[in-house]
Amino acid sequence: QVQLVESGGGSVQAGGSLRLSCAASGSIFSINVMGWYRQAPGMQRELVATITSGGRTNYTESVKGRFTISRDSAKNTVYLQMSSLKPGDTAVYYCNAMTWPRRVYWGKGTLVTVSS
């Protein structure tokens, strides 16, 4: 079992920055990939960024150059540094972890609101 707890959400003006954190606990040694997803009002949940246990990262096109995902293995924590935020980034951001054997875990989400 893996438990994920997000933090760092809040309300910022366009152009501002936020840093989200996701602390993992439980069977953390089985985690292969962690990531961030987001769900805007009235929209489906979408991928934002992922990071593998080896440190390889991937981003959705709309956040490339603005968001950075990173991981602190010693703290079992993944981060999402968000800069140059846009109103379109407003969403509930969910932390995600995938283990091997394949299981998927989700945090409860943290709200990010970007005002124009």
N, C-alpha and C positions, 0 to 999 in steps of 0.2 A: 504494500500500500504506500502511496505517495500523497502527501498533503501539500497543497500550494496556497500561499497566502500573499496576496498582492497588497501593495501600499504605494503611496506617492501621488495618487490622483488628486485633482483639484481643479480650480477654475483659473484660467489665465487669459490674457488678451492675445490677439493674433500677433505673431512674431515672438512670443514668449517661449519659455522652455519649462519642461518638467522632466523629472527622472522617476520612473517607475521601478519598483523593486518587487521581486517575487522570491520568497523564501520557501525552499523545499525541505520537507522532512519526511521521515519514514524510510522506505527502501530506496534511498537516493542513489545507491551504487548501481542500480538497474536502469537509470535514466540514460537514454541515448541522445535525445533531442529535447530541447526546451524552446518555447517560443511565446510570442505574444500575438493574440488575436484581438479584434475589436468588433463591436457591434453598435452601429449608430442607430438612432431612433428610426423605426420602420424599415430597417435594413437587415440583411442576413449577416451572420458573423463572418468576418473575413480575416485572412492571414495578414499579419503585419510584418513579423520578422521571426526567424528561427536561428538557433545556434546549436551545433552538434557538440558532442562530448569532446571532439577534437578541435573545436573552435571555429569551424566553418560556419559562415553566416549567410543568410539569404533574406532579402527584403522584397516586399511588394513594391511595385514601381512608384507608386504615389508617395512613398516615404523615403526613397533612396536619396542620400545626400543630406537628409534632415534628421533621421533617426539612426541611432546606433544601439545594437543589442550587444551585450557583453555578459560575461559570467565570472563569478568569483567562486571557484570550486571549493576553496577552503571554508567559505561561508555558506555553501550550498544555495547560492543566490544568483539569480539572473536579473539583469537590469535592462531597461529601455530608456536611453537618453533621447529625449525628444526636443528638438529645437526648431525654430522658425515655424511654430505651430500655426495652423490654419483652422478656420471654423469647421472645415470639412473633417478635421481630425477628432471632432467631438464624438465621443463614443464611450461605452463601457469597455475597458481593456481587460482582457482575460489572460492569465498566465496558463500555459499548457506544458505538459510534459509527456513524453512517450518513452516507455520502457521496453526492454527486451527480456523475456517474451513480450510481444506487443500488447501493451495496455496504454490507454490514454487517460490522463488526469487533467482536471481543470480546477482553477481557482474560482472564487466567487465573483471576481471582477472588482475593478476600481474605476470610478467615473472620472473622465477627463472632459472638461468643458472649455472650449475655446471661443471667446467672444470676438466679434469684429469691431 
